Amino acid sequence: MRTVSQKLGGCIIFKKGLIDLISDSKITVAVCHEGGKKRCGGQGDLLAGTLATFSNYNFNYEKFV
């Protein structure tokens, strides 16, 4: 994942699965903590929407400041 991030210019990559991976061009972190047994559906959608929102805020902040 680190190599992919480097080739994409250092972006942060999230890979959801049995072990979640978060990587940028320098470091990769594995998250393997078990969550609650009763998770609601659509948590991945919420994660994607949250990340997109903060990414958009960051883009616009850097563009206008």
N, C-alpha and C positions, 0 to 999 in steps of 0.2 A: 504494500500500500504506500510505503514511503516513496518508492520509485514513481508510482503513478502520480502522487502529489507533486513531486519535483517536476515531472513532465508537464503538469497542468499549471505550473507557475507558483507552487507553494500553497495551494488551496487546502482547506481542511476537509478530510473525507471521513464520513461516518458509515460503518458497515454493521448493520444489525444482524444478529444471529444468536446461536447458543452462547457464544462469547462475542460481545460487542467490541468493535475496534474503532478507535478514533485516531486519526493520523494526520500530521502535517508533513512538510518536507524534512523535518528534523527528528521527530519523535513519534512513536506509536504507543498508544495506551490500550490495554485490554481490560474490559470490564466484565467480570463473570459473576457478579453478585446476583443471587436469585431474587427476583421481585416477588410481589404479592401473588398468591395463588389465584385470586379473582381479579384479573385485569380486564378493564373494559376494552372492547374492540375499538380500533381506530387510533390507538396510541401512536403508531407510526405516522399516521396522518397529522396528528397534533405536533409531533416532533418535526416533521417536514415543514409544516406551516410556521412554526416558531422560528426555525432556522432561516427560512426564507424571509420572514419579517425582519429579523435582526440583521440579516445580510443586506436587505434593502435599506434599512436605517443607516447602516454603516456606509453603503455606497453613496447615499444622498448626503450624508454628513461630510464625507471627504470631498464630494463634488462642490458643495456650496460653502465650505468653510475655508 
